[in-house]
C-alpha cells in the first residue's frame, strides 16, 4: 500500500533514518504503481527528500541526480501540488 509506505517513510525521515525511507519507497521506481495510485506522487516526493537527506552522510553526487529525477517525476504526476514543487526546489538547492 503506497499510503502506508509513505507514512512510514515520512516518519523515518523525521527520525533521521533516510535509509529506511529509501528502502520502503525505492521499489516504486521500478513499478507503474506510482502512476496508478492517488498518492503515488507523495511517495516519489518523499523518496526524493530521503535521497537528499541521506546524501549528507556519504558521497551524494549520484543521489542528487536521482533525487532530481524522482522529484521531476512527482511533478509530472501531480503538477498542481505545491509540495512537489517545493521538494524539487529543495533538491535543486542542495549542492
Secondary structure, 3 states (H helix, E strand, C coil): CHHHHHHHHHHHHHCCCHHHHHHHHHHHHHCCHHHHCCCHHHHHHHHHHHHHHHHCCCCCHHHHHHHHHHHHHHHHHCCCCHHHHHHHHHHHHCC
